[in-house]
């Protein structure tokens, strides 16, 4: 199994079209080779490549920013002496000046397979900028660690944001290289684009079902993306960023659990099982106690639920994290009708919209949770047509 970065470094023929061209790299901490050398260091060490700049997405090129909405500055790399431009600081799109520092942008970002993960939006922005300035973009492809399954509502027109780059469901099932082809087609971009494909990626193969367990080391693509189990739960647990419940930030297992000081987690799980037991398939739920050391409910004892996908109970095709988390919200609303569930703050700089709606690309999920008469079948009726349509739409862009 080889990732795009390793194939580029190993094969001079793949690098030949880069001869005489200035190169930039868009990367983060998980941008490493098979030997765990950072891609920037490896590319700069290549004698036939001329690396002249770099870009860092949310959390920074080196991943130093722990929380969401913490900006990174531009800086000069102290080792390689090149400018590093932040795409999550004063700007979120490349500036005209930064676009003049290269001819070809190599994109080497580990994605999590979830629409809200901002590296997808950053890819869109650099493709648009490349089309404007006549630059080339190459994606050095990496696995979608949660594989091919699709889940969630499609983002609705008018709900585009930095966590919603386009009309796709929450769990899109594509690699970043494949998404690049989709963006170019749907946005009608005229841009020189190439994907250095992986070799040997089998997204349906056990035990990783997308991530090559036992073959490649997991490196956090963002500070709280600590392991594959987090990635599997994330298309659901990311919705907790729009809720008052803790998603486990400030613990050692962020985004694998949820809870609060004032809920009975056992009752919540019982209510979930009574409402839609089929939405709990493919994983184990364990009630637990935790005390966040920072973030929501800091230094308060929370009763919560951990979502376990790391043991033999995991069923890749049956596990539906978005539905599971939606069901948890519904159970809490039924048990505690007046519970202040939704956070109201400018999530990812979106003003005048509830964070939960920005996350879901529209209000439908929240409205379903808050409607006492709405049942699981009603959410299915909204969601299944979106999922079916996306499965068909994405088919021409699948490279593996």
C-alpha positions as CSV (number, residue, x, y, z in Angstrom):
1,X,0.0,0.0,0.0
2,X,1.4,3.4,-1.0
3,X,0.1,6.9,-0.5
4,X,0.5,9.6,-3.1
5,X,3.4,11.3,-1.4
6,X,5.5,8.1,-1.4
7,X,4.8,7.3,-5.0
8,X,5.9,10.8,-6.0
9,X,9.1,10.6,-4.0
10,X,9.9,7.1,-5.3
11,X,9.2,7.5,-9.0
12,X,11.2,10.1,-11.0
13,X,8.8,9.7,-13.9
14,X,5.9,11.1,-11.7
15,X,8.1,14.0,-10.8
16,X,9.3,14.7,-14.3
17,X,6.4,17.2,-15.2
18,X,7.5,19.3,-12.2
19,X,11.0,20.0,-13.7
20,X,11.7,23.7,-13.8
21,X,8.5,24.6,-12.0
22,X,8.3,26.3,-8.6
23,X,6.5,24.1,-6.1
24,X,4.4,24.8,-3.1
25,X,2.9,22.4,-0.6
26,X,-0.3,22.5,1.3
27,X,0.1,20.2,4.3
28,X,-0.5,19.6,8.0
29,X,1.0,17.3,10.7
30,X,-0.3,14.1,9.2
31,X,1.4,14.9,5.9
32,X,4.1,12.3,6.4
33,X,5.8,9.6,4.4
34,X,5.8,5.9,5.1
35,X,8.8,6.5,7.3
36,X,7.1,9.4,9.1
37,X,9.2,12.1,7.6
38,X,7.1,15.2,7.1
39,X,6.3,15.8,3.4
40,X,7.8,19.3,3.4
41,X,11.1,18.0,4.6
42,X,11.0,15.0,2.1
43,X,10.1,17.2,-0.8
44,X,12.7,19.9,0.0
45,X,15.3,17.1,0.2
46,X,14.5,16.0,-3.4
47,X,17.3,17.4,-5.6
48,X,15.1,17.7,-8.7
49,X,12.3,19.7,-7.0
50,X,12.3,23.4,-6.3
51,X,10.0,24.0,-3.3
52,X,9.5,27.8,-2.9
53,X,6.6,28.1,-0.4
54,X,4.1,26.2,1.7
55,X,0.6,26.6,3.0
56,X,-1.1,25.5,6.3
57,X,-4.8,24.8,6.7
58,X,-6.8,25.0,10.0
59,X,-4.7,24.1,13.0
60,X,-1.5,25.1,11.1
61,X,1.2,23.4,9.0
62,X,2.6,21.9,12.2
63,X,-0.8,21.4,14.0
64,X,0.0,23.6,17.0
65,X,-3.6,25.0,17.4
66,X,-5.6,22.8,19.7
67,X,-9.1,24.2,19.4
68,X,-11.5,25.2,16.7
69,X,-11.5,28.8,15.5
70,X,-7.9,29.5,16.6
71,X,-6.1,31.2,13.9
72,X,-2.5,30.6,12.7
73,X,-0.1,33.4,11.4
74,X,2.1,33.4,8.3
75,X,5.7,32.7,9.1
76,X,9.0,31.8,7.5
77,X,10.0,28.2,7.8
78,X,13.2,28.2,10.0
79,X,14.6,25.0,8.4
80,X,13.9,25.6,4.7
81,X,13.8,29.4,4.6
82,X,10.6,29.5,2.6
83,X,7.3,31.5,3.4
84,X,4.5,29.5,4.9
85,X,1.1,31.1,4.3
86,X,-1.8,30.4,6.7
87,X,-5.2,29.6,5.2
88,X,-6.8,29.8,8.6
89,X,-5.7,33.2,9.9
90,X,-6.3,36.7,8.5
91,X,-7.5,34.9,5.3
92,X,-9.1,31.6,4.5
93,X,-8.4,31.8,0.8
94,X,-5.0,32.2,-0.8
95,X,-4.1,35.8,-1.5
96,X,-3.0,37.0,-4.9
97,X,0.5,37.6,-3.5
98,X,0.8,34.0,-2.1
99,X,-0.3,32.6,-5.4
100,X,2.6,34.2,-7.1
101,X,5.1,32.1,-5.1
102,X,4.6,28.9,-7.0
103,X,3.6,27.3,-10.3
104,X,2.3,23.9,-9.0
105,X,0.6,23.4,-5.6
106,X,1.0,19.9,-4.1
107,X,-1.9,19.1,-1.7
108,X,-1.0,16.5,0.8
109,X,-3.8,16.5,3.4
110,X,-5.2,13.6,5.4
111,X,-8.9,14.0,5.4
112,X,-11.5,12.3,7.7
113,X,-14.2,11.7,5.2
114,X,-16.6,14.2,6.7
115,X,-18.1,17.3,5.0
116,X,-17.5,19.5,8.0
117,X,-13.7,18.8,8.1
118,X,-12.4,22.1,6.9
119,X,-9.6,20.7,4.7
120,X,-12.3,20.0,2.1
121,X,-13.2,23.6,1.9
122,X,-9.6,24.6,1.8
123,X,-9.2,22.3,-1.3
124,X,-12.1,24.1,-3.0
125,X,-10.5,27.5,-2.2
126,X,-7.1,26.6,-3.6
127,X,-8.7,25.1,-6.8
128,X,-10.6,28.3,-7.4
129,X,-7.5,30.4,-6.8
130,X,-5.5,28.2,-9.1
131,X,-8.1,28.5,-11.9
132,X,-8.0,32.3,-11.4
133,X,-4.2,32.6,-11.5
134,X,-3.4,29.8,-14.0
135,X,-1.7,27.6,-11.5
136,X,-1.6,23.8,-11.3
137,X,-2.9,21.7,-8.4
138,X,-1.8,18.1,-7.7
139,X,-3.4,16.1,-4.9
140,X,-1.1,13.5,-3.4
141,X,-3.9,11.2,-2.5
142,X,-4.5,9.6,0.9
143,X,-7.2,7.2,2.2
144,X,-10.6,8.2,3.3
145,X,-10.2,6.5,6.7
146,X,-13.9,5.8,7.1
147,X,-14.2,4.3,3.7
148,X,-17.0,4.5,1.2
149,X,-20.3,4.6,3.1
150,X,-22.5,7.6,2.7
151,X,-24.7,9.2,5.4
152,X,-26.5,12.4,6.2
153,X,-28.5,15.2,4.7
154,X,-27.1,17.1,1.7
155,X,-26.1,20.6,2.3
156,X,-28.9,23.0,1.2
157,X,-28.3,26.0,-1.1
158,X,-27.5,29.1,0.9
159,X,-25.9,27.1,3.7
160,X,-22.4,27.0,2.3
161,X,-19.7,27.8,4.8
162,X,-16.2,27.0,5.8
163,X,-17.6,23.7,7.2
164,X,-19.8,23.2,4.1
165,X,-18.0,23.5,0.8
166,X,-20.8,22.1,-1.4
167,X,-23.9,20.0,-1.7
168,X,-22.7,16.7,-0.3
169,X,-23.9,14.6,2.7
170,X,-22.0,14.6,6.0
171,X,-20.2,11.4,5.2
172,X,-19.2,11.6,1.5
173,X,-17.1,8.5,1.0
174,X,-14.5,10.0,-1.4
175,X,-10.8,10.7,-1.1
176,X,-9.5,14.3,-1.3
177,X,-8.2,13.6,-4.8
178,X,-11.6,12.4,-5.9
179,X,-13.3,15.4,-4.3
180,X,-11.0,17.6,-6.3
181,X,-12.4,16.1,-9.5
182,X,-15.9,16.7,-8.2
183,X,-15.3,20.3,-7.3
184,X,-13.8,21.0,-10.8
185,X,-16.8,19.5,-12.5
186,X,-19.5,21.1,-10.3
187,X,-17.8,24.5,-10.2
188,X,-16.8,24.4,-13.9
189,X,-13.2,25.3,-13.1
190,X,-10.6,25.5,-15.8
191,X,-7.5,24.3,-13.9
192,X,-4.6,22.0,-14.5
193,X,-5.3,19.2,-12.1
194,X,-3.7,15.9,-11.4
195,X,-4.1,13.2,-8.7
196,X,-1.1,11.1,-7.7
197,X,-3.2,8.1,-6.8
198,X,-2.6,5.6,-4.1
199,X,-1.6,2.0,-4.8
200,X,-3.3,-0.9,-3.1
201,X,-6.0,1.1,-1.2
202,X,-9.0,-1.3,-0.4
203,X,-11.7,0.8,1.3
204,X,-13.9,-2.2,1.8
205,X,-11.3,-4.5,3.4
206,X,-11.2,-5.5,7.1
207,X,-10.1,-4.6,9.6
208,X,-9.6,-0.9,8.7
209,X,-12.4,-0.5,6.1
210,X,-10.6,2.6,4.7
211,X,-7.6,3.0,6.9
212,X,-4.7,0.5,6.4
213,X,-4.5,-0.7,10.0
214,X,-1.2,-2.3,10.7
215,X,0.3,-0.9,7.5
216,X,0.4,2.9,8.2
217,X,0.9,4.8,11.4
218,X,-2.0,7.1,12.4
219,X,-0.8,10.7,12.8
220,X,-3.4,13.2,14.0
221,X,-4.5,15.4,11.1
222,X,-5.9,17.8,13.7
223,X,-5.1,17.8,17.4
224,X,-8.3,16.1,18.5
225,X,-8.4,13.5,15.7
226,X,-6.5,11.0,17.9
227,X,-7.3,7.7,16.2
228,X,-9.4,5.8,13.7
229,X,-12.1,5.2,16.3
230,X,-12.6,9.0,16.5
231,X,-12.7,9.2,12.7
232,X,-15.5,6.6,12.6
233,X,-17.6,8.4,15.2
234,X,-16.9,11.9,13.9
235,X,-19.6,12.3,11.2
236,X,-22.0,12.1,14.2
237,X,-20.1,13.5,17.2
238,X,-19.0,16.6,15.2
239,X,-22.6,17.8,15.6
240,X,-21.9,18.1,19.4
241,X,-19.9,21.2,18.5
242,X,-23.3,22.8,17.9
243,X,-24.8,21.5,21.1
244,X,-24.3,22.3,24.8
245,X,-23.2,18.7,25.5
246,X,-19.5,18.0,25.8
247,X,-17.9,16.1,22.9
248,X,-15.1,15.1,25.2
249,X,-12.7,17.9,24.4
250,X,-10.5,18.2,27.5
251,X,-10.4,14.4,27.8
252,X,-8.2,11.8,26.2
253,X,-11.0,10.5,23.9
254,X,-12.4,13.6,22.3
255,X,-15.2,13.1,19.7
256,X,-15.7,9.5,20.7
257,X,-18.1,10.4,23.5
258,X,-20.8,12.8,24.6
259,X,-22.2,13.9,27.9
260,X,-23.1,16.6,30.4
261,X,-23.4,17.1,34.2
262,X,-27.2,17.2,34.1
263,X,-28.2,14.1,32.1
264,X,-28.6,10.5,33.0
265,X,-26.7,8.7,30.3
266,X,-28.2,5.3,31.0
267,X,-31.7,6.7,30.5
268,X,-30.6,8.4,27.3
269,X,-29.2,5.1,25.9
270,X,-32.4,3.3,26.9
271,X,-34.5,5.9,25.2
272,X,-32.4,5.7,22.1
273,X,-32.9,1.9,22.0
274,X,-36.6,2.3,22.4
275,X,-36.9,4.8,19.6
276,X,-34.7,3.3,16.9
277,X,-32.7,0.3,17.9
278,X,-31.6,-0.2,14.3
279,X,-29.7,3.1,14.5
280,X,-27.4,1.7,17.2
281,X,-26.1,-1.2,15.1
282,X,-22.5,-1.7,14.3
283,X,-20.9,-0.4,17.6
284,X,-21.1,-0.7,21.3
285,X,-22.3,2.1,23.6
286,X,-20.9,2.4,27.1
287,X,-22.1,4.8,29.8
288,X,-19.2,6.5,31.4
289,X,-18.1,9.4,33.6
290,X,-15.6,12.1,32.6
291,X,-14.4,15.5,33.7
292,X,-13.2,17.8,31.0
293,X,-10.0,19.7,31.8
294,X,-10.9,22.4,29.4
295,X,-13.8,23.5,27.0
296,X,-17.4,22.8,27.8
297,X,-18.3,21.8,31.4
298,X,-14.7,22.2,32.4
299,X,-13.9,20.7,35.8
300,X,-17.5,19.3,36.1
301,X,-18.3,15.6,36.4
302,X,-20.2,14.6,33.3
303,X,-22.3,11.5,32.8
304,X,-21.9,10.4,29.2
305,X,-21.7,7.7,26.5
306,X,-18.7,6.5,24.7
307,X,-19.1,5.1,21.2
308,X,-16.9,2.0,20.7
309,X,-16.0,0.8,17.2
310,X,-12.7,-0.9,18.0
311,X,-13.8,-4.4,18.9
312,X,-15.3,-7.3,17.0
313,X,-18.8,-5.8,17.4
314,X,-17.9,-3.1,14.8
315,X,-19.9,-3.6,11.6
316,X,-18.7,-1.2,8.9
317,X,-21.8,-1.4,6.8
318,X,-24.3,-1.2,9.7
319,X,-22.6,1.6,11.7
320,X,-24.4,5.0,11.2
321,X,-22.8,7.6,13.4
322,X,-24.8,10.5,12.1
323,X,-28.1,8.8,12.9
324,X,-26.7,7.6,16.2
325,X,-25.9,11.1,17.3
326,X,-29.2,12.5,16.0
327,X,-31.0,9.8,18.0
328,X,-29.1,10.8,21.1
329,X,-30.3,14.4,20.7
330,X,-33.8,13.2,20.1
331,X,-33.7,11.0,23.3
332,X,-32.5,13.9,25.4
333,X,-35.2,16.2,24.0
334,X,-37.8,13.6,24.9
335,X,-36.4,13.0,28.4
336,X,-35.7,16.6,29.1
337,X,-38.1,18.7,26.9
338,X,-36.7,22.1,28.1
339,X,-33.1,21.1,28.0
340,X,-31.0,24.0,26.4
341,X,-29.5,21.7,23.8
342,X,-28.4,24.1,21.1
343,X,-25.4,26.5,21.4
344,X,-25.9,30.0,20.0
345,X,-22.6,31.5,18.9
346,X,-20.9,32.5,15.6
347,X,-19.7,29.0,14.6
348,X,-16.9,29.3,12.0
349,X,-17.7,33.0,11.7
350,X,-21.3,32.4,10.5
351,X,-23.5,35.1,12.0
352,X,-27.2,34.8,12.6
353,X,-27.3,31.0,12.2
354,X,-27.4,28.3,14.9
355,X,-24.2,26.3,14.9
356,X,-26.1,23.0,14.6
357,X,-27.7,24.2,11.4
358,X,-24.4,25.4,10.0
359,X,-22.9,22.0,10.8
360,X,-25.8,20.1,9.1
361,X,-26.0,22.5,6.1
362,X,-29.6,23.5,7.0
363,X,-32.1,23.4,9.8
364,X,-33.8,20.0,9.0
365,X,-31.9,17.9,11.6
366,X,-32.6,20.4,14.5
367,X,-36.2,20.8,13.5
368,X,-36.6,17.0,13.6
369,X,-35.1,16.8,17.0
370,X,-37.2,19.6,18.4
371,X,-40.5,18.4,16.9
372,X,-42.3,16.1,19.5
373,X,-44.3,14.5,16.7
374,X,-41.3,13.6,14.5
375,X,-40.3,10.0,14.5
376,X,-37.1,8.2,13.2
377,X,-39.0,7.3,10.0
378,X,-39.5,11.0,9.3
379,X,-35.7,11.7,9.4
380,X,-35.2,8.6,7.2
381,X,-37.7,10.0,4.7
382,X,-35.6,13.2,4.4
383,X,-32.2,11.6,4.4
384,X,-32.4,8.4,2.3
385,X,-33.2,10.3,-1.0
386,X,-30.1,12.5,-0.4
387,X,-27.9,9.6,0.3
388,X,-29.1,7.7,-2.7
389,X,-28.7,10.7,-5.0
390,X,-25.1,11.2,-3.8
391,X,-24.1,7.6,-4.3
392,X,-25.0,8.1,-8.0
393,X,-23.5,11.6,-8.3
394,X,-20.1,10.6,-6.9
395,X,-19.7,7.5,-9.1
396,X,-17.9,9.2,-12.0
397,X,-15.3,10.6,-9.7
398,X,-14.3,7.4,-7.9
399,X,-10.7,6.5,-8.7
400,X,-10.4,3.3,-6.7
